[in-house]
Amino acid sequence: MADPTPLLSQSTTGSDEHEPSELEKNHPSLDSMIEQSMKDFGRAQLMQASLVSLAGFFDAQQTFLNIFTDVQPPWHCANLDDKYCNSMSDVCELPNSSSWQWDYPKHASTVSEWGLQCANSAIRGLPASSFFMGCLIGGLLLATLADSSLGRKNMLFLSCFVMSCSSLLTIFSTNVWIHSGLRFVTGFGRATIGTCALVLTSERVGKKWRGSVGMMGFFSFTLGFLSLPAIAYVNRGSSRRALEEAVETLKSLAPSALTGGFSSISLDEDPLNNMGVFSAIRVLL
């Protein structure tokens, strides 16, 4: 049998049951105290957000580095009067390798350095595929460590450290297999940089500034991506290792800021507020 009680009265009765009690009104919740203490956006929050967002700059460079290091360089015929060579658009169709030459030095790309111009597309794309496969596996395995044993600060430092070391070793790789393996480690290490940086930049600011501060990481990521064409243009015609070394040089300027910047950030307690707000804040630290 249907309930004769009107729906409007049911919703009214239900809303009365969830009204805050006098105890809740006089003693604010943890969330309200945290929001009250972080409603202003000061220099400490700006410093932390800027330093953490810097990790996205190098993350973007590693993400799109393969576009420039694994490209096939242009080539030309060794003999300009060779009509057969001039009529071909693919070097793999030429009878011998002595009839053509690269326009740039041999070490300008991984394709020309290790003779991958006629290799299978899976082999030529192996470094990029290995990198993103490392991102996938690293995201699955390292995602829980930031919220459990390591914490977001330590996880961000560890990710940047692994990414920097593996990308530095990539410069000395001697074949495509070692190069792809190191790119896999690089992708594995950088998998949690984006999420850790986003949380660290936004968790200590109020709701009013959270959206704007969260965009700082994406802005830094965009700057890192836009810096790659400029670096590649300056090093055009040089070895692909020159581009990787230029990226590593930029990274070497930032470790002290990324690792030591957090310890210098402090929140001073307001002597006029005795509600235990800053005790609640320390729960997050």
N, C-alpha and C positions, 0 to 999 in steps of 0.2 A: 504493500500500500504506500502511496506517495506521502511524503512528509508535508503536513499542512502548514508548517512554518514558512513564512515568506523568505525568499533568498536575501532580500535586503536586510531583514532583521538578523539573519545568520552572519552576514558580513559585518554588520555593526557590532554584534556580540563578539565576533572573532577579533575585531580591531581593538576592542576594549581590553581583551586579555593580554595584548602585546604592548600596552602602554607602559612606558618606563616607570619604575617604582621611585619612591622618594630617595631610596638609598643610591640608585643609579644616577639620579639628578644631582645629588650632593657629592658623589664620588665619581668623577668622570672615568670612562674606560681607558684602557691602555692606548687604543687607537686615537681617541680624542686628545689625549695628552701628547702623543707623538706628533699629531698634526698641529697642535698648538705651539709646540716648541720649534717646529720646522717650517712655519708658515712664511718666514722671511728667507730671502735668498741672499746670503752674504758672501764674503770673499773666500771663506773656507769651502763652502759648497762649490763656488766657481772654480777654485783651484783644483779640487778633486775631480770635478767633471771634466776639466780641461786635460788633466794628466791621464785620466782613464781613457778619454776619447782619443788620445794620441795613439793608443794601441790599434785602433781601427785604421789609422793611416798606413801602417806597415802591413796590416792584414789585407788591405785592398791591393797593395803592391804584389804580395805573394799570390793572391787569387788570380790576378791577370798577367802575371809575369810570363807565363807560357805563350801568350799571344805574340810576344816579341822574341823570345829565345828559341822557339820551336818552329818559326816560320821558314819556308823555303826561299832562299835568296834568289835574286834574278841572275841569269846567266847569259852568256853570249858565245858565239862561235869563235873558235880559235883562228880560223881562216875566214875572213870576211867575204872572200870570193867563192866560198863553198855554197853553192846554190841548194844542195840537198840539206845541209845543216840549217841554212836560213829559212827553209820552208817548214821546218819542224818546230813545234811548240812544246814538245815534251822531250826532255833529255833522255828518257828511257827508250825512246824510239831510235836514237842514234846508234850506229854500229859499235863505236868505241868511245871511251871517255876522253881520249886525247883530242877529239874534234871540238870540244867545248870547254869553257872555263867559267868559274863563278865571277860575278862582278865585284864581290867583296872578298875579304880574306876567308880562308877556309873555316876559321873558328868563329865566324860571325853568327852562326846558328848551329843548333844541334844536328839539323838535317845535313848540312854541308860538312860539319866536323866529323861525323861518323858515317857518312855516305848513305843516308837514309832516303835519298831522293827517289829511289826505285823500290823502296821497301813497301810492305803492306801498310795500308792506312791505319791498321790497328797498332802497328809498331811505331809509326810516326806520332800517333796520338797517345802513346802509352804514358809519357810523362804527365800530360794533363789529366788523363783518366786515373792515373795512380794518385794524383793530388786530390781529386774530388772523391775518390774511394776512401782515402785517408780521412777526409772531412766527414764522410758518412759514418765510418767505424768509430772515429774519435768522438763524434757527437753522441753516439749510442753508449760508449763506454765511459766517457769522462763527464757526462752531463750530471750524474748524481753526486760526483765528488765535490762539486762546488757547494752543494747544500748539506754535505755530510761531514766528511773527515777533513778536507783541505780548506774549505771556505772560498769565497769568491776572490778575495785579494790574492791568496796563495795560488789559486787556480789560474788567475790571470797572469801572474808572474811566471808560473810553470809553463803555460801555453806560449807566452812570448819567448821564453828561454829555449824551449824545444824548437819552436819555429825558427828562431835566429840561428841556433847551432846547426840544424839540419840544412837550412838554406845556405849557410856558409860552407858546409862540406860539399854541397852540390857543385860549387865552383871547381872542385878538384876531381869530379867524377870522370872516369876514363872511357865509359861506354854507356849506351842508352839504358842498360839494365840497372847499373848502379845509380845512374841519374834518376830513373823512375822510382827506385827504392827510396832514395832520399826525398824525392818529391812526395812520396806516400807518407813518410815521417813528418814532413812539413805540414801536410794537410791534416794529419792526425793531431799534431800539436796545436794548430790554430782553430780547431773545431769549436772550442768554447770561448774564444775571445769575444765574439759578438754578444753572446748572452751575458757573460760576466760583466763586460763593460757597460751594457745597457742597464743592468740592475744596479751596479755600483754608482752610476751617474744619477740615477733617479730615486734611489731609496732614501736618501737623506735630504730631500727637498720636499716642500709641501705640494699639495695638489695643484696649486695655482701655477707653479713653475715646472711641474713634472714633464709636461708635454714639450716645452721649449728646451729643457735640459736634455731630454731624451733624443732630441734631434741633433745634438752636438756630435754624437757618435756617428750618425749617418753623414753629417757634413764632413767630418774628418775622413771617413771612408771614401767619400767622393773626391776629396783633395788628394788622397793617396792614389786613387785611380787616375786622376788627371795628371799627376806628377810623372807617371810612367812614360807617356809619349814624349814629354820634355826630356827626360833622362835618355830615352832611346834616341831622340834626335841628336842630342849632344854626342852620344857614343855611336852614331851611325857609321857603318863601315869598320867598326872595331870588333873585337872578339865579344861573343855573347857573355863571356865572363866579366867584361868591363861593366855591362849593365847590372849583373848580379852583384859585383863588388860595389857599384855605386849605391845600390839599394842597401847593402850591408853597412856601408859607411854612414848612411842616414840613421840606421838602426843603432849604431854604436853611440850616437849622440843622445839617445833617449833612455838607456837603462837606468841611470841614476834617478831620473825623474819618475819613471814608472815604479821603481822599487822603493825609493826613499821618500817619495812625495806623500804617501799616506801617513807616515809617522809624524809629519809636521802639521797635520790637520787636527785641530782640536776645537771642541765646542765648550765655551766658557759658561759656567752656570750663572744664572740670573739670581742675585741675592734676594730680589723682591718676590720670587716665586718659590713657595715652600710646598708645592703640591707633589713633589717627587717626579716631576716631568723628566728631568735629566737622568734620574735613575731608570726611568722607562726607556730613555734613549740608549742607555748603555747596554740594554738587552740586545740591541741590534749590532753592537760593535764586536 
